[in-house]
C-alpha cells in the first residue's frame, strides 16, 4: 500500500539500528572576509571548533562500531547561515549515542542567523513517525522543539516566511485505515499553529480516475510567492481504468490556505516517481509570473525508467515548456532528481543520483539556463577501490561565493567497513572540487522531450486540529573525524 511505502521510507535506511539526529557545522570562507569558526553545541562533529576552509572540498563523516556493525550515516539537507557557515543535517544509524530514532529531513537558515530543522521522531507512543520541528541558534543550541502528534504518521518540509514564522508542507495519516493526505501548516515564529489544511485524494480528483482504496497524496515542497500566497508540489498515487499512475500535483494557494488552482501532470507514457520517496519536487517562482518545478519522471510501463526533469508553467499552471535529462529511452536505468535550486544567473541546478554512467548509483549535478538547456553536468563518486562506490546527493544549494554545496551519502571503503557515510560536497561555480581529478567527471547527456499534460485536480479539503507535544531531545557532542578527499 501507498501508506506503508511512505511511513517506512526512513526505516529502510536505518534498518535494524537505532538512529540519532546528526548535525554537522562547517565554517567556510565564502568571500574576502573569513567566517568566524563556530563551536557547535548540538551533535558537533568534534570537540574542537571546526577550522574554516577556503574553496572547495568533499568531506565524509563515517563511523562503524565493527566490521559486522557497519557505518550507517547519511546527510539529508544543507543550508548556509547568514555568517557564511554551512549546516548539514541527517542521521546516524550506528552510533553508540543513538538511544532512539530521530532524523533530520530538512535544515533551512533563518533571518536571525540561526536555522530551523524539520525531521521525524519515531520514538514516541503518539505516532510512527511524528513530524519533529526545532529552532536552533547558529551554534546549534535548541531554542524550541516539538512533535506533531495529530496524526498516526506525519512528516513536513518547512520554509521561513517574511513574518518570522514558517510555512510547512508534507503528509499526515490520521489512522491505520485512512489514506495519507497532503498537509499544509502555517506556524508562528515559536512553532504555534496559525492555520492548517489537509487535502485528500478521491475518485473525482483526476479526469478518468476511479475509486482508489490504497491511494494517497503527499506534498513535497512549498515556496512563498510574490502575491503573499504559496505554490506547492506533491505526488499522488492515482488509479485509472487503465491502471495506477503516480502523478505530479501543483497547487497555488492564498496566504490563508485557500486554493486558487490545482493541476495534475501526467501522460500515457510518463508519470512521477513513486510517492513516499524522499524527493523534493521543488517549485520556484520565476520573473514572468510563472513557476518552474523540478523532480523525477518515470515511465508508466516496464522498464520503469526514471529521469531528471524541469517544467515551466504560467501563473495558472499551464505548461510552457518541459524537458528531461538522463539515459536513452527504453533502458532499465535511473536518474532520480532529489533536489534543485534556482541560481543567481536565472538558471537552475539539479541534484540527485544516476546509474546510467558507471552501472552504480553516483551523485549527479546538472546545471541549466533559465530555459532548461544544459550548461554543464558532472558525476560524483566514492572512494571504494573495489565493490560498491555509490554516492547520492540529497540536497543542493548555491552558496554565497557562487559555488554549490550538497549533502548526501557516500561509501568510503574500509574506513567505514563499507557502509554509507555522511557526505558534504562543496564545489565551485562549474561543479568542480578544486583541482581534484578523482572527485568527479563530466558527463555528456542531451536534453530530451517530455509529454506531460496538465489536468485540473480536485481534492477534499479539511481543517485538521493540530496537536503539538513538547519534546526534549538532548544534544550530545560526537568526535567523528571527517575524511577529507580534497584538499
C-alpha positions as CSV (number, residue, x, y, z in Angstrom):
1,X,0.0,0.0,0.0
2,X,1.0,3.6,-0.5
3,X,0.8,4.4,3.2
4,X,3.1,1.6,4.1
5,X,5.6,2.8,1.5
6,X,5.6,6.4,2.8
7,X,5.8,5.5,6.5
8,X,8.6,3.0,6.0
9,X,10.8,5.3,3.9
10,X,13.4,6.1,6.6
11,X,13.1,2.8,8.3
12,X,14.6,1.2,5.2
13,X,17.6,3.4,5.8
14,X,18.0,2.8,9.5
15,X,17.5,-0.9,9.1
16,X,17.7,-2.7,12.4
17,X,19.7,0.1,14.1
18,X,18.5,2.9,16.2
19,X,19.0,6.3,14.6
20,X,20.1,9.7,16.1
21,X,19.9,13.1,14.5
22,X,23.3,14.1,13.2
23,X,24.2,17.8,12.6
24,X,27.5,18.9,11.0
25,X,28.5,22.6,11.2
26,X,31.3,23.6,8.9
27,X,32.7,27.1,8.8
28,X,33.9,28.1,5.4
29,X,35.3,31.2,3.7
30,X,32.8,32.5,1.1
31,X,34.2,35.9,0.3
32,X,37.2,38.1,1.1
33,X,36.0,38.1,4.7
34,X,36.5,34.8,6.5
35,X,33.7,33.4,8.6
36,X,34.4,33.0,12.3
37,X,34.7,29.4,13.5
38,X,31.7,28.2,15.4
39,X,31.8,25.7,18.3
40,X,28.7,23.5,17.7
41,X,26.6,22.8,20.8
42,X,24.5,20.2,19.2
43,X,25.8,16.9,17.7
44,X,29.0,18.6,16.7
45,X,31.5,16.6,14.6
46,X,34.3,17.0,17.1
47,X,35.1,18.6,20.5
48,X,37.1,21.3,18.9
49,X,35.9,24.2,16.9
50,X,35.9,23.5,13.2
51,X,38.6,25.1,11.2
52,X,37.4,27.4,8.4
53,X,38.1,26.0,4.9
54,X,38.6,28.1,1.8
55,X,37.5,26.9,-1.5
56,X,36.0,23.5,-2.5
57,X,36.0,20.2,-0.6
58,X,34.3,17.0,-0.1
59,X,34.2,15.6,3.4
60,X,32.7,12.4,4.7
61,X,31.8,11.7,8.4
62,X,31.7,8.0,8.9
63,X,32.0,5.6,11.8
64,X,31.4,1.9,12.3
65,X,31.3,0.0,15.6
66,X,32.9,-3.0,14.0
67,X,33.2,-4.7,10.6
68,X,30.0,-6.6,11.5
69,X,28.1,-3.4,12.6
70,X,28.8,-1.2,9.6
71,X,28.6,2.5,9.3
72,X,25.2,4.0,8.6
73,X,25.2,7.8,8.4
74,X,23.5,9.9,5.8
75,X,23.2,13.6,5.0
76,X,19.8,14.8,4.1
77,X,19.9,18.6,3.8
78,X,22.2,21.5,3.8
79,X,21.8,25.3,4.3
80,X,24.1,28.4,4.6
81,X,23.7,30.7,7.5
82,X,23.9,34.5,7.3
83,X,27.5,34.4,8.6
84,X,28.6,32.0,5.8
85,X,28.6,28.8,7.8
86,X,27.3,25.6,6.2
87,X,24.9,23.5,8.3
88,X,24.0,20.0,7.2
89,X,21.5,17.6,8.8
90,X,20.8,13.9,8.6
91,X,21.1,10.9,10.8
92,X,23.4,8.4,12.4
93,X,22.0,4.9,12.4
94,X,25.0,3.3,14.1
95,X,26.3,5.5,16.8
96,X,26.6,4.4,20.5
97,X,24.8,7.7,21.3
98,X,21.7,6.7,19.5
99,X,19.1,5.8,22.1
100,X,16.0,6.4,19.9
101,X,15.0,7.0,16.3
102,X,15.1,10.6,15.1
103,X,16.4,12.1,11.9
104,X,16.6,15.4,10.1
105,X,15.0,15.8,6.7
106,X,15.5,19.5,6.1
107,X,17.5,22.4,7.5
108,X,16.8,26.0,6.5
109,X,18.6,29.2,7.5
110,X,16.6,31.9,9.3
111,X,16.9,35.7,9.2
112,X,18.1,35.8,12.8
113,X,21.3,34.0,11.9
114,X,20.1,30.6,13.1
115,X,18.2,27.8,11.4
116,X,15.0,25.7,11.5
117,X,15.0,22.0,11.3
118,X,12.3,19.5,10.3
119,X,12.6,15.8,10.8
120,X,10.8,12.8,12.1
121,X,10.7,11.2,15.6
122,X,10.0,7.5,15.7
123,X,10.4,7.1,19.5
124,X,7.1,8.3,20.8
125,X,3.9,6.4,21.5
126,X,1.8,9.1,19.8
127,X,2.7,8.4,16.2
128,X,5.1,6.4,14.0
129,X,6.7,8.7,13.0
130,X,5.8,12.1,14.3
131,X,6.9,15.2,12.4
132,X,9.6,16.9,14.5
133,X,10.3,20.6,14.4
134,X,13.1,22.5,16.1
135,X,14.5,26.1,16.0
136,X,18.2,26.4,16.7
137,X,20.8,29.2,17.0
138,X,23.8,29.5,14.8
139,X,25.8,27.4,17.3
140,X,23.3,24.6,17.4
141,X,21.6,25.5,20.7
142,X,17.9,24.4,20.7
143,X,15.5,27.4,21.1
144,X,12.3,25.3,20.9
145,X,11.3,21.8,19.7
146,X,8.0,20.0,19.3
147,X,6.4,16.8,17.8
148,X,3.3,17.0,15.7
149,X,1.1,14.3,17.3
150,X,-2.2,14.9,15.5
151,X,-1.7,12.0,13.2
152,X,-0.7,8.4,13.2
153,X,2.2,9.4,11.0
154,X,3.4,12.7,9.6
155,X,6.4,14.5,8.0
156,X,6.9,18.0,6.8
157,X,9.2,20.3,4.8
158,X,9.2,23.8,6.1
159,X,10.4,27.2,4.9
160,X,10.8,30.5,6.8
161,X,8.2,33.2,5.9
162,X,8.6,37.0,5.8
163,X,6.6,37.5,9.0
164,X,9.2,35.5,11.0
165,X,7.1,32.3,11.0
166,X,7.1,29.2,8.9
167,X,5.1,27.5,6.2
168,X,5.3,23.7,6.0
169,X,4.0,21.1,3.7
170,X,4.1,17.3,3.9
171,X,1.8,14.5,4.7
172,X,-0.5,13.3,7.5
173,X,-2.1,9.9,8.0
174,X,-5.0,10.2,10.6
175,X,-5.2,6.4,11.3
176,X,-4.1,3.0,10.2
177,X,-7.0,2.6,7.7
178,X,-7.3,6.2,6.5
179,X,-5.4,7.4,3.4
180,X,-2.3,9.6,3.5
181,X,-3.3,13.2,2.8
182,X,-1.3,16.3,1.8
183,X,-0.8,18.6,4.8
184,X,-0.1,22.3,4.9
185,X,0.6,24.2,8.1
186,X,1.3,27.9,8.9
187,X,3.2,28.3,12.1
188,X,4.3,31.3,14.2
189,X,7.9,32.1,15.0
190,X,7.6,30.0,18.1
191,X,6.1,27.0,16.3
192,X,2.5,27.6,17.3
193,X,-0.2,26.7,14.7
194,X,-1.9,29.6,12.9
195,X,-3.8,27.6,10.3
196,X,-3.7,24.2,8.6
197,X,-5.2,22.4,5.6
198,X,-5.5,18.7,4.8
199,X,-6.1,17.6,1.2
200,X,-7.3,14.0,0.5
201,X,-7.5,12.3,-2.9
202,X,-10.9,11.0,-4.1
203,X,-12.2,9.2,-7.2
204,X,-13.0,12.6,-8.6
205,X,-9.6,14.1,-8.1
206,X,-8.3,13.5,-11.7
207,X,-10.1,13.1,-15.0
208,X,-10.8,9.4,-15.6
209,X,-9.9,8.4,-12.1
210,X,-11.7,5.6,-10.3
211,X,-12.0,4.6,-6.6
212,X,-8.6,4.1,-5.1
213,X,-8.6,2.5,-1.7
214,X,-4.9,2.5,-1.4
215,X,-4.3,5.9,-2.9
216,X,-2.7,8.9,-1.2
217,X,-1.3,12.4,-1.6
218,X,1.9,13.7,-0.2
219,X,3.1,17.2,-0.6
220,X,6.8,17.6,-1.1
221,X,7.8,21.3,-1.3
222,X,6.3,24.8,-0.8
223,X,7.5,28.3,-1.5
224,X,6.2,31.8,-0.8
225,X,5.0,33.7,-3.9
226,X,5.3,37.4,-4.6
227,X,1.5,37.9,-4.0
228,X,1.8,36.7,-0.4
229,X,0.5,33.3,-1.1
230,X,2.2,30.0,-1.7
231,X,3.0,27.5,-4.5
232,X,3.4,23.8,-3.6
233,X,4.1,20.5,-5.2
234,X,3.4,16.9,-4.4
235,X,2.8,13.4,-5.8
236,X,-0.5,11.4,-5.8
237,X,-0.9,7.7,-6.2
238,X,-3.8,7.8,-8.8
239,X,-5.8,5.0,-10.1
240,X,-7.3,5.0,-13.6
241,X,-9.3,2.4,-15.5
242,X,-6.0,1.6,-17.3
243,X,-4.1,1.1,-14.1
244,X,-2.1,3.1,-11.5
245,X,-0.1,6.2,-12.2
246,X,2.0,8.4,-9.9
247,X,1.0,12.0,-10.9
248,X,2.7,15.3,-10.1
249,X,0.4,17.8,-8.4
250,X,1.0,21.5,-8.3
251,X,-1.2,23.9,-6.3
252,X,-1.4,27.7,-5.8
253,X,-3.0,28.9,-2.5
254,X,-3.6,32.2,-0.8
255,X,-1.9,33.4,2.3
256,X,-4.8,31.9,4.3
257,X,-4.6,28.5,2.6
258,X,-7.5,28.9,0.1
259,X,-6.9,27.1,-3.2
260,X,-6.6,29.3,-6.3
261,X,-5.8,26.5,-8.7
262,X,-4.7,22.9,-8.6
263,X,-3.4,20.9,-11.5
264,X,-2.1,17.3,-12.1
265,X,0.6,16.4,-14.7
266,X,0.9,13.1,-16.4
267,X,0.7,11.4,-19.8
268,X,0.1,8.0,-21.3
269,X,3.9,7.4,-21.2
270,X,5.3,9.4,-18.2
271,X,4.2,9.9,-14.6
272,X,6.1,11.0,-11.4
273,X,8.3,8.7,-9.3
274,X,6.9,6.5,-6.5
275,X,5.0,8.6,-3.9
276,X,6.7,8.5,-0.5
277,X,10.2,8.6,-1.7
278,X,12.3,11.5,-0.3
279,X,12.2,13.5,-3.5
280,X,11.6,17.2,-3.0
281,X,10.0,18.3,-6.3
282,X,11.0,21.9,-5.6
283,X,9.0,24.7,-7.2
284,X,10.3,28.2,-7.9
285,X,8.5,31.5,-8.8
286,X,10.0,33.0,-12.0
287,X,10.2,36.6,-13.2
288,X,7.5,36.1,-15.8
289,X,4.9,35.4,-13.0
290,X,5.0,31.6,-13.6
291,X,6.8,28.8,-11.9
292,X,9.5,26.2,-12.7
293,X,9.3,22.8,-11.0
294,X,12.0,20.0,-10.9
295,X,11.9,16.4,-9.9
296,X,11.8,12.9,-11.3
297,X,9.6,11.4,-14.0
298,X,9.1,7.6,-14.5
299,X,7.8,5.6,-17.4
300,X,4.4,4.1,-16.6
301,X,5.4,0.7,-18.0
302,X,8.3,-1.6,-18.0
303,X,11.3,-1.0,-17.7
304,X,10.1,1.9,-15.5
305,X,12.9,4.2,-16.5
306,X,13.4,7.4,-14.4
307,X,14.9,10.8,-15.4
308,X,15.5,14.3,-14.1
309,X,13.1,16.9,-15.4
310,X,12.3,20.6,-15.4
311,X,8.9,22.0,-16.3
312,X,8.0,25.7,-16.6
313,X,4.3,26.7,-16.2
314,X,2.5,30.0,-16.4
315,X,0.7,31.7,-13.5
316,X,-2.3,29.3,-13.9
317,X,-0.4,26.1,-14.1
318,X,-0.4,25.7,-17.9
319,X,2.7,24.1,-19.3
320,X,5.0,26.4,-21.3
321,X,8.0,24.0,-21.7
322,X,9.2,20.8,-20.2
323,X,12.5,18.8,-20.6
324,X,14.0,15.7,-19.2
325,X,17.6,14.6,-18.6
326,X,19.2,11.1,-18.3
327,X,19.8,8.0,-20.3
328,X,18.4,6.6,-23.6
329,X,14.7,5.6,-23.8
330,X,13.7,2.0,-23.3
331,X,16.5,1.0,-20.9
332,X,16.2,-0.1,-17.3
333,X,18.2,2.8,-15.9
334,X,17.6,5.5,-13.3
335,X,18.3,9.2,-12.9
336,X,16.5,10.5,-9.8
337,X,16.5,14.2,-9.1
338,X,16.1,14.6,-5.4
339,X,16.7,18.4,-5.0
340,X,17.1,21.5,-7.1
341,X,17.8,25.2,-6.6
342,X,17.5,28.4,-8.6
343,X,20.8,30.0,-9.4
344,X,22.0,33.6,-9.4
345,X,22.2,33.7,-13.3
346,X,18.5,32.8,-13.6
347,X,19.1,29.1,-14.3
348,X,18.8,26.0,-12.1
349,X,21.0,23.4,-10.5
350,X,19.5,19.8,-10.2
351,X,21.0,17.2,-7.9
352,X,20.4,13.5,-7.3
353,X,21.9,10.2,-8.5
354,X,22.0,8.0,-11.5
355,X,23.3,4.6,-12.6
356,X,23.4,5.4,-16.3
357,X,27.2,6.1,-16.4
358,X,29.1,3.6,-14.2
359,X,26.4,1.0,-13.6
360,X,26.1,2.1,-10.0
361,X,24.4,5.0,-8.2
362,X,26.6,8.0,-8.3
363,X,25.8,11.6,-7.5
364,X,24.8,13.7,-10.5
365,X,24.6,17.5,-10.9
366,X,23.0,19.1,-13.9
367,X,23.2,22.9,-14.4
368,X,20.8,24.6,-16.8
369,X,20.0,28.0,-18.0
370,X,16.5,29.6,-17.5
371,X,15.1,27.7,-20.4
372,X,16.3,24.3,-19.2
373,X,19.2,24.0,-21.6
374,X,22.2,22.1,-20.1
375,X,25.2,24.3,-19.4
376,X,27.3,21.6,-17.6
377,X,26.8,18.2,-15.9
378,X,29.1,16.3,-13.6
379,X,29.2,12.9,-11.9
380,X,30.5,12.5,-8.3
381,X,31.6,9.1,-6.9
382,X,33.0,7.5,-3.8
383,X,36.4,6.1,-2.9
384,X,35.9,2.4,-2.9
385,X,38.9,0.7,-4.7
386,X,36.6,-2.2,-5.5
387,X,32.9,-3.1,-4.9
388,X,30.2,-0.6,-4.1
389,X,31.2,3.0,-4.7
390,X,27.8,4.8,-4.5
391,X,27.1,8.5,-3.9
392,X,23.7,10.0,-3.5
393,X,23.2,13.8,-3.4
394,X,20.1,14.6,-1.3
395,X,20.1,18.4,-1.2
396,X,21.7,21.2,-3.1
397,X,22.1,25.0,-2.6
398,X,24.0,27.8,-4.2
399,X,26.4,29.3,-1.8
400,X,27.3,33.0,-1.3
401,X,30.6,32.6,-3.3
402,X,28.7,31.5,-6.4
403,X,29.5,27.8,-6.0
404,X,27.4,24.9,-4.7
405,X,27.0,22.8,-1.6
406,X,25.3,19.4,-1.4
407,X,24.6,16.9,1.4
408,X,24.2,13.2,0.8
409,X,25.8,9.8,1.4
410,X,28.9,8.1,0.2
411,X,30.5,4.7,0.6
412,X,34.1,5.2,1.8
413,X,35.7,1.8,1.7
414,X,37.4,0.1,4.6
415,X,37.5,3.3,6.7
416,X,33.8,2.7,7.3
417,X,33.7,-1.1,6.8
418,X,31.8,-0.4,3.6
419,X,28.8,1.4,4.9
420,X,27.4,4.8,3.9
421,X,28.9,7.9,5.4
422,X,27.6,11.5,5.8
423,X,28.8,13.5,2.8
424,X,29.1,17.2,2.4
425,X,30.3,18.4,-1.1
426,X,31.4,21.9,-1.9
427,X,32.1,22.9,-5.5
428,X,32.9,26.0,-7.5
429,X,30.5,27.6,-9.9
430,X,31.3,24.9,-12.6
431,X,30.8,22.0,-10.2
432,X,34.5,21.3,-9.8
433,X,36.0,20.2,-6.5
434,X,39.1,22.3,-6.8
435,X,41.8,20.5,-8.8
436,X,40.7,17.1,-7.6
437,X,40.5,14.8,-10.7
438,X,39.3,11.8,-8.8
439,X,36.3,13.5,-7.2
440,X,34.1,14.0,-10.3
441,X,33.9,13.6,-14.1
442,X,32.0,15.4,-16.8
443,X,29.0,13.6,-18.4
444,X,27.5,14.1,-21.8
445,X,23.8,13.7,-22.0
446,X,21.4,15.6,-24.1
447,X,18.1,17.3,-23.3
448,X,15.1,15.1,-24.2
449,X,11.5,15.9,-24.9
450,X,8.7,15.2,-22.3
451,X,5.0,14.9,-23.0
452,X,3.3,15.6,-19.6
453,X,-0.2,17.1,-19.9
454,X,-1.9,19.4,-17.4
455,X,-5.3,18.4,-15.9
456,X,-7.5,20.1,-13.3
457,X,-7.3,18.3,-10.0
458,X,-9.7,18.5,-7.1
459,X,-9.2,17.2,-3.5
460,X,-11.3,17.1,-0.4
461,X,-10.1,19.9,1.9
462,X,-10.5,19.9,5.7
463,X,-9.0,22.0,8.6
464,X,-7.4,19.5,11.0
465,X,-7.0,20.4,14.6
466,X,-3.2,20.4,15.2
467,X,-1.8,19.0,18.4
468,X,1.9,19.7,19.2
469,X,3.6,17.9,22.1
470,X,6.7,19.4,23.6
471,X,9.7,17.2,23.3
472,X,13.1,17.3,25.0
473,X,15.8,15.8,22.7
474,X,19.2,16.4,24.1
475,X,22.4,17.3,22.4
476,X,25.4,15.1,22.6
477,X,28.8,16.0,21.1
478,X,30.4,13.4,18.9
479,X,34.0,13.1,17.9
480,X,33.9,11.6,14.4
481,X,36.8,12.9,12.3
482,X,35.8,13.7,8.7
483,X,37.7,12.0,5.9
484,X,38.9,14.8,3.6
485,X,39.1,13.7,-0.1
486,X,40.1,17.2,-1.1
487,X,42.3,19.1,-0.4
